[in-house]
Amino acid sequence: MKSLIKDALVLFGITLVAGLLLGLVYEVTLDAREEQAAKARLDAFKTVFTEYFKSNDEYKDLDYKNLTFTDVDLSSDENLNDQLKSAGLTKKKVIVNEAVQAKIAEQSVGYAITVTSKGGYGGDIKFTVGFLLDGTVTGISYLSIAETAGLGMEATNSSFIKEFVGKKGGSFVVDKDNSKGLPNEIDAISGATITTRAITTGVNAAYITFTSIVGGDINE
């Protein structure tokens, strides 16, 4: 009996010390992790625009290296919530995390919208989508994705991202789901239709957010 109590106390002591050490490590690394997250966020904003500007001659004179970003407050936008619900994009399917306005020399060039799609095969997929002022998709940059290697992770390849780039956002559909000949078809990644649908859902939610921000100012 004494031996059992002694073993329990030793185990309790080990668990207590391990817990304290883990807590200490968490506190010590907190600033570094927050700094890394902030850098990843900013890199995502830059990526969705710079890659597009570099590959299109009409933007070659833009000083895209000096992109700046201003937060857009979505907290009180009830119209946005109504639009998302009307499109079937409930919080069980996708969450809009944030939006920023992209500027060069104080001139607006577009918006970057970050969303978390809940329908990934490997869990949530968080990514940023860029839009020019006319609603054209400029790019996608992933912040968190854990899909199956060789299948769903193919979504990170430029060949898949280009399925969206250069097209007016909104009403994207996966080709396997398009029985009515709708525009903006996205080819399903082989063996990863679930991943394809999750990302397509996120892009559509990002576009609805974009249109809610700019209102009727989108150039047709």
GUFI-268297 format. One record per residue (C-alpha): residue number from 1; residue in three letters; chain; x, y, z. Coordinates in pm, whole numbers, plus 32768, in hexadecimal, padded with zeros to 4 digits. Example, Ala and Ser with C-alpha at 12.3 -4.5 7.8 and 13.67 -1.06 7.14 Angstrom:
% GUFI-268297
<r><num>1</num><residuo>ALA</residuo><cadena>A</cadena><east>84CE</east><north>7E3E</north><up>830C</up></r>
<r><num>2</num><residuo>SER</residuo><cadena>A</cadena><east>8557</east><north>7F96</north><up>82CA</up></r>
This chain:
% GUFI-268297
<r><num>1</num><residuo>MET</residuo><cadena>A</cadena><east>8000</east><north>8000</north><up>8000</up></r>
<r><num>2</num><residuo>LYS</residuo><cadena>A</cadena><east>811C</east><north>80EE</north><up>805E</up></r>
<r><num>3</num><residuo>SER</residuo><cadena>A</cadena><east>81CB</east><north>8097</north><up>7F1A</up></r>
<r><num>4</num><residuo>LEU</residuo><cadena>A</cadena><east>808F</east><north>80E8</north><up>7E54</up></r>
<r><num>5</num><residuo>ILE</residuo><cadena>A</cadena><east>806D</east><north>823B</north><up>7F01</up></r>
<r><num>6</num><residuo>LYS</residuo><cadena>A</cadena><east>81DE</east><north>8283</north><up>7EC6</up></r>
<r><num>7</num><residuo>ASP</residuo><cadena>A</cadena><east>81BF</east><north>8230</north><up>7D54</up></r>
<r><num>8</num><residuo>ALA</residuo><cadena>A</cadena><east>808A</east><north>830B</north><up>7D35</up></r>
<r><num>9</num><residuo>LEU</residuo><cadena>A</cadena><east>813F</east><north>8430</north><up>7DD9</up></r>
<r><num>10</num><residuo>VAL</residuo><cadena>A</cadena><east>826C</east><north>8404</north><up>7CF5</up></r>
<r><num>11</num><residuo>LEU</residuo><cadena>A</cadena><east>8189</east><north>83FB</north><up>7BC4</up></r>
<r><num>12</num><residuo>PHE</residuo><cadena>A</cadena><east>80D1</east><north>852E</north><up>7C40</up></r>
<r><num>13</num><residuo>GLY</residuo><cadena>A</cadena><east>821C</east><north>85E4</north><up>7C73</up></r>
<r><num>14</num><residuo>ILE</residuo><cadena>A</cadena><east>8295</east><north>858C</north><up>7B16</up></r>
<r><num>15</num><residuo>THR</residuo><cadena>A</cadena><east>814C</east><north>85FD</north><up>7A7C</up></r>
<r><num>16</num><residuo>LEU</residuo><cadena>A</cadena><east>8154</east><north>8742</north><up>7B40</up></r>
<r><num>17</num><residuo>VAL</residuo><cadena>A</cadena><east>82B9</east><north>8794</north><up>7ADA</up></r>
<r><num>18</num><residuo>ALA</residuo><cadena>A</cadena><east>8273</east><north>873C</north><up>796D</up></r>
<r><num>19</num><residuo>GLY</residuo><cadena>A</cadena><east>813F</east><north>881B</north><up>796F</up></r>
<r><num>20</num><residuo>LEU</residuo><cadena>A</cadena><east>8201</east><north>893E</north><up>7A03</up></r>
<r><num>21</num><residuo>LEU</residuo><cadena>A</cadena><east>8317</east><north>8914</north><up>7903</up></r>
<r><num>22</num><residuo>LEU</residuo><cadena>A</cadena><east>821F</east><north>890B</north><up>77E4</up></r>
<r><num>23</num><residuo>GLY</residuo><cadena>A</cadena><east>8179</east><north>8A45</north><up>7868</up></r>
<r><num>24</num><residuo>LEU</residuo><cadena>A</cadena><east>82CC</east><north>8AEF</north><up>7886</up></r>
<r><num>25</num><residuo>VAL</residuo><cadena>A</cadena><east>832B</east><north>8A8F</north><up>7721</up></r>
<r><num>26</num><residuo>TYR</residuo><cadena>A</cadena><east>81DA</east><north>8B12</north><up>76A5</up></r>
<r><num>27</num><residuo>GLU</residuo><cadena>A</cadena><east>8210</east><north>8C63</north><up>7750</up></r>
<r><num>28</num><residuo>VAL</residuo><cadena>A</cadena><east>837A</east><north>8C81</north><up>76E2</up></r>
<r><num>29</num><residuo>THR</residuo><cadena>A</cadena><east>8326</east><north>8C3A</north><up>7574</up></r>
<r><num>30</num><residuo>LEU</residuo><cadena>A</cadena><east>81E0</east><north>8D02</north><up>7569</up></r>
<r><num>31</num><residuo>ASP</residuo><cadena>A</cadena><east>8278</east><north>8E41</north><up>74DB</up></r>
<r><num>32</num><residuo>ALA</residuo><cadena>A</cadena><east>833A</east><north>8D80</north><up>73D3</up></r>
<r><num>33</num><residuo>ARG</residuo><cadena>A</cadena><east>8204</east><north>8CC0</north><up>7368</up></r>
<r><num>34</num><residuo>GLU</residuo><cadena>A</cadena><east>8133</east><north>8DFC</north><up>7355</up></r>
<r><num>35</num><residuo>GLU</residuo><cadena>A</cadena><east>8244</east><north>8EA5</north><up>7289</up></r>
<r><num>36</num><residuo>GLN</residuo><cadena>A</cadena><east>824F</east><north>8D7C</north><up>719C</up></r>
<r><num>37</num><residuo>ALA</residuo><cadena>A</cadena><east>80D4</east><north>8D7D</north><up>7175</up></r>
<r><num>38</num><residuo>ALA</residuo><cadena>A</cadena><east>80D6</east><north>8EF2</north><up>7128</up></r>
<r><num>39</num><residuo>LYS</residuo><cadena>A</cadena><east>81E6</east><north>8EBE</north><up>7020</up></r>
<r><num>40</num><residuo>ALA</residuo><cadena>A</cadena><east>8126</east><north>8D9E</north><up>6F80</up></r>
<r><num>41</num><residuo>ARG</residuo><cadena>A</cadena><east>7FED</east><north>8E78</north><up>6F75</up></r>
<r><num>42</num><residuo>LEU</residuo><cadena>A</cadena><east>80A4</east><north>8F97</north><up>6ECC</up></r>
<r><num>43</num><residuo>ASP</residuo><cadena>A</cadena><east>8154</east><north>8EAB</north><up>6DDA</up></r>
<r><num>44</num><residuo>ALA</residuo><cadena>A</cadena><east>8002</east><north>8E1B</north><up>6D74</up></r>
<r><num>45</num><residuo>PHE</residuo><cadena>A</cadena><east>7F7A</east><north>8F76</north><up>6D28</up></r>
<r><num>46</num><residuo>LYS</residuo><cadena>A</cadena><east>80AB</east><north>8FCC</north><up>6C56</up></r>
<r><num>47</num><residuo>THR</residuo><cadena>A</cadena><east>80B2</east><north>8E81</north><up>6B9D</up></r>
<r><num>48</num><residuo>VAL</residuo><cadena>A</cadena><east>7F4F</east><north>8E93</north><up>6B16</up></r>
<r><num>49</num><residuo>PHE</residuo><cadena>A</cadena><east>7FA0</east><north>8FDB</north><up>6A68</up></r>
<r><num>50</num><residuo>THR</residuo><cadena>A</cadena><east>8112</east><north>8FD7</north><up>6A0F</up></r>
<r><num>51</num><residuo>GLU</residuo><cadena>A</cadena><east>8105</east><north>8E8F</north><up>694E</up></r>
<r><num>52</num><residuo>TYR</residuo><cadena>A</cadena><east>7FE7</east><north>8F18</north><up>687C</up></r>
<r><num>53</num><residuo>PHE</residuo><cadena>A</cadena><east>8089</east><north>906A</north><up>683F</up></r>
<r><num>54</num><residuo>LYS</residuo><cadena>A</cadena><east>81D5</east><north>8FCA</north><up>67DA</up></r>
<r><num>55</num><residuo>SER</residuo><cadena>A</cadena><east>812F</east><north>8EE7</north><up>66D9</up></r>
<r><num>56</num><residuo>ASN</residuo><cadena>A</cadena><east>8058</east><north>8FF0</north><up>662F</up></r>
<r><num>57</num><residuo>ASP</residuo><cadena>A</cadena><east>80FA</east><north>90F6</north><up>654F</up></r>
<r><num>58</num><residuo>GLU</residuo><cadena>A</cadena><east>7FE8</east><north>91F6</north><up>658F</up></r>
<r><num>59</num><residuo>TYR</residuo><cadena>A</cadena><east>8060</east><north>920B</north><up>66F9</up></r>
<r><num>60</num><residuo>LYS</residuo><cadena>A</cadena><east>81D5</east><north>9206</north><up>66B5</up></r>
<r><num>61</num><residuo>ASP</residuo><cadena>A</cadena><east>81FD</east><north>9375</north><up>6712</up></r>
<r><num>62</num><residuo>LEU</residuo><cadena>A</cadena><east>8159</east><north>934A</north><up>6867</up></r>
<r><num>63</num><residuo>ASP</residuo><cadena>A</cadena><east>8244</east><north>9363</north><up>698E</up></r>
<r><num>64</num><residuo>TYR</residuo><cadena>A</cadena><east>81A8</east><north>922B</north><up>6A22</up></r>
<r><num>65</num><residuo>LYS</residuo><cadena>A</cadena><east>82C5</east><north>91FB</north><up>6B19</up></r>
<r><num>66</num><residuo>ASN</residuo><cadena>A</cadena><east>8239</east><north>931F</north><up>6BDD</up></r>
<r><num>67</num><residuo>LEU</residuo><cadena>A</cadena><east>80E2</east><north>9289</north><up>6C17</up></r>
<r><num>68</num><residuo>THR</residuo><cadena>A</cadena><east>803E</east><north>92F4</north><up>6D5B</up></r>
<r><num>69</num><residuo>PHE</residuo><cadena>A</cadena><east>7F09</east><north>9266</north><up>6E02</up></r>
<r><num>70</num><residuo>THR</residuo><cadena>A</cadena><east>7DF4</east><north>9305</north><up>6ECD</up></r>
<r><num>71</num><residuo>ASP</residuo><cadena>A</cadena><east>7D04</east><north>923A</north><up>6FA2</up></r>
<r><num>72</num><residuo>VAL</residuo><cadena>A</cadena><east>7B96</east><north>9239</north><up>6F3F</up></r>
<r><num>73</num><residuo>ASP</residuo><cadena>A</cadena><east>7A9E</east><north>9223</north><up>7060</up></r>
<r><num>74</num><residuo>LEU</residuo><cadena>A</cadena><east>79A2</east><north>910E</north><up>7019</up></r>
<r><num>75</num><residuo>SER</residuo><cadena>A</cadena><east>791F</east><north>90EB</north><up>717B</up></r>
<r><num>76</num><residuo>SER</residuo><cadena>A</cadena><east>77E0</east><north>91B3</north><up>7143</up></r>
<r><num>77</num><residuo>ASP</residuo><cadena>A</cadena><east>7797</east><north>914A</north><up>6FDD</up></r>
<r><num>78</num><residuo>GLU</residuo><cadena>A</cadena><east>7645</east><north>909E</north><up>7002</up></r>
<r><num>79</num><residuo>ASN</residuo><cadena>A</cadena><east>7612</east><north>90AF</north><up>6E8A</up></r>
<r><num>80</num><residuo>LEU</residuo><cadena>A</cadena><east>7742</east><north>8FCF</north><up>6E5A</up></r>
<r><num>81</num><residuo>ASN</residuo><cadena>A</cadena><east>76B9</east><north>8EC7</north><up>6F47</up></r>
<r><num>82</num><residuo>ASP</residuo><cadena>A</cadena><east>756D</east><north>8ECB</north><up>6E8E</up></r>
<r><num>83</num><residuo>GLN</residuo><cadena>A</cadena><east>761A</east><north>8EA2</north><up>6D3D</up></r>
<r><num>84</num><residuo>LEU</residuo><cadena>A</cadena><east>76ED</east><north>8D80</north><up>6DB8</up></r>
<r><num>85</num><residuo>LYS</residuo><cadena>A</cadena><east>75BD</east><north>8CCF</north><up>6E49</up></r>
<r><num>86</num><residuo>SER</residuo><cadena>A</cadena><east>74F9</east><north>8D08</north><up>6D08</up></r>
<r><num>87</num><residuo>ALA</residuo><cadena>A</cadena><east>7610</east><north>8C5C</north><up>6C49</up></r>
<r><num>88</num><residuo>GLY</residuo><cadena>A</cadena><east>7606</east><north>8B36</north><up>6D3B</up></r>
<r><num>89</num><residuo>LEU</residuo><cadena>A</cadena><east>7756</east><north>8B97</north><up>6DCE</up></r>
<r><num>90</num><residuo>THR</residuo><cadena>A</cadena><east>770D</east><north>8B6F</north><up>6F3F</up></r>
<r><num>91</num><residuo>LYS</residuo><cadena>A</cadena><east>781A</east><north>8B71</north><up>704B</up></r>
<r><num>92</num><residuo>LYS</residuo><cadena>A</cadena><east>780D</east><north>89F6</north><up>7046</up></r>
<r><num>93</num><residuo>LYS</residuo><cadena>A</cadena><east>789D</east><north>8A08</north><up>6EE7</up></r>
<r><num>94</num><residuo>VAL</residuo><cadena>A</cadena><east>797A</east><north>8B3C</north><up>6EE4</up></r>
<r><num>95</num><residuo>ILE</residuo><cadena>A</cadena><east>79E8</east><north>8C59</north><up>6FC6</up></r>
<r><num>96</num><residuo>VAL</residuo><cadena>A</cadena><east>7A59</east><north>8DAD</north><up>6F49</up></r>
<r><num>97</num><residuo>ASN</residuo><cadena>A</cadena><east>7B83</east><north>8E05</north><up>7024</up></r>
<r><num>98</num><residuo>GLU</residuo><cadena>A</cadena><east>7BE6</east><north>8F5D</north><up>6FAA</up></r>
<r><num>99</num><residuo>ALA</residuo><cadena>A</cadena><east>7C04</east><north>904D</north><up>6E87</up></r>
<r><num>100</num><residuo>VAL</residuo><cadena>A</cadena><east>7D06</east><north>9153</north><up>6E2B</up></r>
<r><num>101</num><residuo>GLN</residuo><cadena>A</cadena><east>7D1A</east><north>925D</north><up>6D1F</up></r>
<r><num>102</num><residuo>ALA</residuo><cadena>A</cadena><east>7E57</east><north>9250</north><up>6C4D</up></r>
<r><num>103</num><residuo>LYS</residuo><cadena>A</cadena><east>7EF5</east><north>939B</north><up>6BE8</up></r>
<r><num>104</num><residuo>ILE</residuo><cadena>A</cadena><east>8020</east><north>9418</north><up>6B26</up></r>
<r><num>105</num><residuo>ALA</residuo><cadena>A</cadena><east>807F</east><north>9582</north><up>6B6E</up></r>
<r><num>106</num><residuo>GLU</residuo><cadena>A</cadena><east>7F2E</east><north>95AF</north><up>6C1B</up></r>
<r><num>107</num><residuo>GLN</residuo><cadena>A</cadena><east>7E7A</east><north>953D</north><up>6ADF</up></r>
<r><num>108</num><residuo>SER</residuo><cadena>A</cadena><east>7D94</east><north>9413</north><up>6B10</up></r>
<r><num>109</num><residuo>VAL</residuo><cadena>A</cadena><east>7DE5</east><north>92E9</north><up>6A32</up></r>
<r><num>110</num><residuo>GLY</residuo><cadena>A</cadena><east>7D02</east><north>91E2</north><up>6ACC</up></r>
<r><num>111</num><residuo>TYR</residuo><cadena>A</cadena><east>7CA7</east><north>911A</north><up>6BFF</up></r>
<r><num>112</num><residuo>ALA</residuo><cadena>A</cadena><east>7D2A</east><north>8FE1</north><up>6CA8</up></r>
<r><num>113</num><residuo>ILE</residuo><cadena>A</cadena><east>7C2E</east><north>8F09</north><up>6D5F</up></r>
<r><num>114</num><residuo>THR</residuo><cadena>A</cadena><east>7C92</east><north>8DF3</north><up>6E4F</up></r>
<r><num>115</num><residuo>VAL</residuo><cadena>A</cadena><east>7BA3</east><north>8CD1</north><up>6E86</up></r>
<r><num>116</num><residuo>THR</residuo><cadena>A</cadena><east>7B9D</east><north>8B80</north><up>6F34</up></r>
<r><num>117</num><residuo>SER</residuo><cadena>A</cadena><east>7AEA</east><north>8A6F</north><up>6E75</up></r>
<r><num>118</num><residuo>LYS</residuo><cadena>A</cadena><east>7A63</east><north>8961</north><up>6F5C</up></r>
<r><num>119</num><residuo>GLY</residuo><cadena>A</cadena><east>7A3B</east><north>8852</north><up>6E53</up></r>
<r><num>120</num><residuo>GLY</residuo><cadena>A</cadena><east>7B9E</east><north>87DB</north><up>6E1A</up></r>
<r><num>121</num><residuo>TYR</residuo><cadena>A</cadena><east>7BE8</east><north>8666</north><up>6E1E</up></r>
<r><num>122</num><residuo>GLY</residuo><cadena>A</cadena><east>7CFE</east><north>869F</north><up>6F1C</up></r>
<r><num>123</num><residuo>GLY</residuo><cadena>A</cadena><east>7C4D</east><north>87AE</north><up>6FE3</up></r>
<r><num>124</num><residuo>ASP</residuo><cadena>A</cadena><east>7C28</east><north>8926</north><up>6FC5</up></r>
<r><num>125</num><residuo>ILE</residuo><cadena>A</cadena><east>7CD5</east><north>89D7</north><up>6EA3</up></r>
<r><num>126</num><residuo>LYS</residuo><cadena>A</cadena><east>7D2F</east><north>8B43</north><up>6EE1</up></r>
<r><num>127</num><residuo>PHE</residuo><cadena>A</cadena><east>7D9B</east><north>8C1B</north><up>6DBD</up></r>
<r><num>128</num><residuo>THR</residuo><cadena>A</cadena><east>7D9F</east><north>8D7B</north><up>6D30</up></r>
<r><num>129</num><residuo>VAL</residuo><cadena>A</cadena><east>7D03</east><north>8DDD</north><up>6BE2</up></r>
<r><num>130</num><residuo>GLY</residuo><cadena>A</cadena><east>7D61</east><north>8F1C</north><up>6B28</up></r>
<r><num>131</num><residuo>PHE</residuo><cadena>A</cadena><east>7C70</east><north>8FE7</north><up>6A50</up></r>
<r><num>132</num><residuo>LEU</residuo><cadena>A</cadena><east>7CAC</east><north>910C</north><up>6969</up></r>
<r><num>133</num><residuo>LEU</residuo><cadena>A</cadena><east>7BAD</east><north>9226</north><up>6980</up></r>
<r><num>134</num><residuo>ASP</residuo><cadena>A</cadena><east>7AE2</east><north>918C</north><up>6865</up></r>
<r><num>135</num><residuo>GLY</residuo><cadena>A</cadena><east>7AC2</east><north>9040</north><up>691D</up></r>
<r><num>136</num><residuo>THR</residuo><cadena>A</cadena><east>7BD2</east><north>8F84</north><up>685F</up></r>
<r><num>137</num><residuo>VAL</residuo><cadena>A</cadena><east>7C80</east><north>8E7C</north><up>6932</up></r>
<r><num>138</num><residuo>THR</residuo><cadena>A</cadena><east>7DF5</east><north>8EC4</north><up>694C</up></r>
<r><num>139</num><residuo>GLY</residuo><cadena>A</cadena><east>7E64</east><north>8D99</north><up>6A18</up></r>
<r><num>140</num><residuo>ILE</residuo><cadena>A</cadena><east>7E3F</east><north>8CAD</north><up>6B3E</up></r>
<r><num>141</num><residuo>SER</residuo><cadena>A</cadena><east>7F37</east><north>8C88</north><up>6C5B</up></r>
<r><num>142</num><residuo>TYR</residuo><cadena>A</cadena><east>7F10</east><north>8B76</north><up>6D62</up></r>
<r><num>143</num><residuo>LEU</residuo><cadena>A</cadena><east>7F3D</east><north>8BBA</north><up>6ED4</up></r>
<r><num>144</num><residuo>SER</residuo><cadena>A</cadena><east>7ED7</east><north>8A61</north><up>6F50</up></r>
<r><num>145</num><residuo>ILE</residuo><cadena>A</cadena><east>7E97</east><north>8923</north><up>6E8A</up></r>
<r><num>146</num><residuo>ALA</residuo><cadena>A</cadena><east>7EC8</east><north>87B6</north><up>6EEB</up></r>
<r><num>147</num><residuo>GLU</residuo><cadena>A</cadena><east>7E36</east><north>86EE</north><up>6DCD</up></r>
<r><num>148</num><residuo>THR</residuo><cadena>A</cadena><east>7EB6</east><north>859E</north><up>6D52</up></r>
<r><num>149</num><residuo>ALA</residuo><cadena>A</cadena><east>8011</east><north>85A8</north><up>6CB5</up></r>
<r><num>150</num><residuo>GLY</residuo><cadena>A</cadena><east>8005</east><north>856A</north><up>6B3E</up></r>
<r><num>151</num><residuo>LEU</residuo><cadena>A</cadena><east>7E8C</east><north>85A5</north><up>6B37</up></r>
<r><num>152</num><residuo>GLY</residuo><cadena>A</cadena><east>7DED</east><north>86C9</north><up>6BEF</up></r>
<r><num>153</num><residuo>MET</residuo><cadena>A</cadena><east>7F3C</east><north>8775</north><up>6C20</up></r>
<r><num>154</num><residuo>GLU</residuo><cadena>A</cadena><east>7F44</east><north>87A2</north><up>6AA6</up></r>
<r><num>155</num><residuo>ALA</residuo><cadena>A</cadena><east>7E65</east><north>88CD</north><up>6AF1</up></r>
<r><num>156</num><residuo>THR</residuo><cadena>A</cadena><east>7FA0</east><north>898C</north><up>6B4E</up></r>
<r><num>157</num><residuo>ASN</residuo><cadena>A</cadena><east>802F</east><north>8963</north><up>69F0</up></r>
<r><num>158</num><residuo>SER</residuo><cadena>A</cadena><east>8027</east><north>8A90</north><up>690A</up></r>
<r><num>159</num><residuo>SER</residuo><cadena>A</cadena><east>7F75</east><north>89C2</north><up>67FF</up></r>
<r><num>160</num><residuo>PHE</residuo><cadena>A</cadena><east>7E45</east><north>89A0</north><up>68E3</up></r>
<r><num>161</num><residuo>ILE</residuo><cadena>A</cadena><east>7E4D</east><north>8B06</north><up>6963</up></r>
<r><num>162</num><residuo>LYS</residuo><cadena>A</cadena><east>7E50</east><north>8B80</north><up>67FA</up></r>
<r><num>163</num><residuo>GLU</residuo><cadena>A</cadena><east>7CF8</east><north>8AE2</north><up>67D2</up></r>
<r><num>164</num><residuo>PHE</residuo><cadena>A</cadena><east>7C77</east><north>8C14</north><up>688F</up></r>
<r><num>165</num><residuo>VAL</residuo><cadena>A</cadena><east>7D71</east><north>8D23</north><up>6832</up></r>
<r><num>166</num><residuo>GLY</residuo><cadena>A</cadena><east>7D09</east><north>8E1D</north><up>6728</up></r>
<r><num>167</num><residuo>LYS</residuo><cadena>A</cadena><east>7B98</east><north>8DC9</north><up>6745</up></r>
<r><num>168</num><residuo>LYS</residuo><cadena>A</cadena><east>7A8A</east><north>8EA5</north><up>67D7</up></r>
<r><num>169</num><residuo>GLY</residuo><cadena>A</cadena><east>7A44</east><north>8E14</north><up>692F</up></r>
<r><num>170</num><residuo>GLY</residuo><cadena>A</cadena><east>78FB</east><north>8D7F</north><up>699F</up></r>
<r><num>171</num><residuo>SER</residuo><cadena>A</cadena><east>782B</east><north>8C53</north><up>6937</up></r>
<r><num>172</num><residuo>PHE</residuo><cadena>A</cadena><east>7955</east><north>8B6C</north><up>6913</up></r>
<r><num>173</num><residuo>VAL</residuo><cadena>A</cadena><east>78E9</east><north>8A02</north><up>68F6</up></r>
<r><num>174</num><residuo>VAL</residuo><cadena>A</cadena><east>79A7</east><north>88B9</north><up>68F4</up></r>
<r><num>175</num><residuo>ASP</residuo><cadena>A</cadena><east>797F</east><north>8818</north><up>679E</up></r>
<r><num>176</num><residuo>LYS</residuo><cadena>A</cadena><east>78EF</east><north>86D8</north><up>6833</up></r>
<r><num>177</num><residuo>ASP</residuo><cadena>A</cadena><east>77D9</east><north>87A5</north><up>68D5</up></r>
<r><num>178</num><residuo>ASN</residuo><cadena>A</cadena><east>7782</east><north>8875</north><up>67A3</up></r>
<r><num>179</num><residuo>SER</residuo><cadena>A</cadena><east>7653</east><north>87D5</north><up>6700</up></r>
<r><num>180</num><residuo>LYS</residuo><cadena>A</cadena><east>75BE</east><north>891D</north><up>6680</up></r>
<r><num>181</num><residuo>GLY</residuo><cadena>A</cadena><east>76E2</east><north>89A0</north><up>65B9</up></r>
<r><num>182</num><residuo>LEU</residuo><cadena>A</cadena><east>7734</east><north>8AB4</north><up>66AF</up></r>
<r><num>183</num><residuo>PRO</residuo><cadena>A</cadena><east>7863</east><north>8B94</north><up>6670</up></r>
<r><num>184</num><residuo>ASN</residuo><cadena>A</cadena><east>79A7</east><north>8B93</north><up>6736</up></r>
<r><num>185</num><residuo>GLU</residuo><cadena>A</cadena><east>79D9</east><north>8A1B</north><up>6741</up></r>
<r><num>186</num><residuo>ILE</residuo><cadena>A</cadena><east>7AFF</east><north>899D</north><up>680E</up></r>
<r><num>187</num><residuo>ASP</residuo><cadena>A</cadena><east>7B9C</east><north>8850</north><up>67AF</up></r>
<r><num>188</num><residuo>ALA</residuo><cadena>A</cadena><east>7B8E</east><north>8763</north><up>68D7</up></r>
<r><num>189</num><residuo>ILE</residuo><cadena>A</cadena><east>7CE2</east><north>86F3</north><up>6953</up></r>
<r><num>190</num><residuo>SER</residuo><cadena>A</cadena><east>7D05</east><north>8582</north><up>68FF</up></r>
<r><num>191</num><residuo>GLY</residuo><cadena>A</cadena><east>7CA7</east><north>84B6</north><up>6A31</up></r>
<r><num>192</num><residuo>ALA</residuo><cadena>A</cadena><east>7C63</east><north>85F1</north><up>6AFD</up></r>
<r><num>193</num><residuo>THR</residuo><cadena>A</cadena><east>7B0C</east><north>8673</north><up>6A9F</up></r>
<r><num>194</num><residuo>ILE</residuo><cadena>A</cadena><east>7AC0</east><north>86BF</north><up>6C0E</up></r>
<r><num>195</num><residuo>THR</residuo><cadena>A</cadena><east>7BEF</east><north>87A2</north><up>6C25</up></r>
<r><num>196</num><residuo>THR</residuo><cadena>A</cadena><east>7B92</east><north>884B</north><up>6ADD</up></r>
<r><num>197</num><residuo>ARG</residuo><cadena>A</cadena><east>7A32</east><north>888F</north><up>6B59</up></r>
<r><num>198</num><residuo>ALA</residuo><cadena>A</cadena><east>7AB3</east><north>891B</north><up>6CA3</up></r>
<r><num>199</num><residuo>ILE</residuo><cadena>A</cadena><east>7B98</east><north>8A14</north><up>6BF7</up></r>
<r><num>200</num><residuo>THR</residuo><cadena>A</cadena><east>7A91</east><north>8A74</north><up>6AF7</up></r>
<r><num>201</num><residuo>THR</residuo><cadena>A</cadena><east>799D</east><north>8AB8</north><up>6C13</up></r>
<r><num>202</num><residuo>GLY</residuo><cadena>A</cadena><east>7A9E</east><north>8B94</north><up>6CBE</up></r>
<r><num>203</num><residuo>VAL</residuo><cadena>A</cadena><east>7AE5</east><north>8C5D</north><up>6B82</up></r>
<r><num>204</num><residuo>ASN</residuo><cadena>A</cadena><east>7971</east><north>8C98</north><up>6B4D</up></r>
<r><num>205</num><residuo>ALA</residuo><cadena>A</cadena><east>794D</east><north>8D0F</north><up>6CB6</up></r>
<r><num>206</num><residuo>ALA</residuo><cadena>A</cadena><east>7A77</east><north>8DF6</north><up>6C86</up></r>
<r><num>207</num><residuo>TYR</residuo><cadena>A</cadena><east>79D9</east><north>8E8B</north><up>6B4E</up></r>
<r><num>208</num><residuo>ILE</residuo><cadena>A</cadena><east>788E</east><north>8ECA</north><up>6BFE</up></r>
<r><num>209</num><residuo>THR</residuo><cadena>A</cadena><east>7955</east><north>8F7B</north><up>6D0F</up></r>
<r><num>210</num><residuo>PHE</residuo><cadena>A</cadena><east>7A0A</east><north>904B</north><up>6C09</up></r>
<r><num>211</num><residuo>THR</residuo><cadena>A</cadena><east>78C6</east><north>90B6</north><up>6B60</up></r>
<r><num>212</num><residuo>SER</residuo><cadena>A</cadena><east>782F</east><north>910E</north><up>6CB1</up></r>
<r><num>213</num><residuo>ILE</residuo><cadena>A</cadena><east>7958</east><north>91F3</north><up>6CF7</up></r>
<r><num>214</num><residuo>VAL</residuo><cadena>A</cadena><east>795A</east><north>92AA</north><up>6BA9</up></r>
<r><num>215</num><residuo>GLY</residuo><cadena>A</cadena><east>77E0</east><north>92AF</north><up>6B7A</up></r>
<r><num>216</num><residuo>GLY</residuo><cadena>A</cadena><east>777C</east><north>9318</north><up>6A1C</up></r>
<r><num>217</num><residuo>ASP</residuo><cadena>A</cadena><east>78D5</east><north>939C</north><up>69C5</up></r>
<r><num>218</num><residuo>ILE</residuo><cadena>A</cadena><east>794C</east><north>9263</north><up>690B</up></r>
<r><num>219</num><residuo>ASN</residuo><cadena>A</cadena><east>79B4</east><north>92B5</north><up>67A8</up></r>
<r><num>220</num><residuo>GLU</residuo><cadena>A</cadena><east>7903</east><north>91D9</north><up>66AC</up></r>
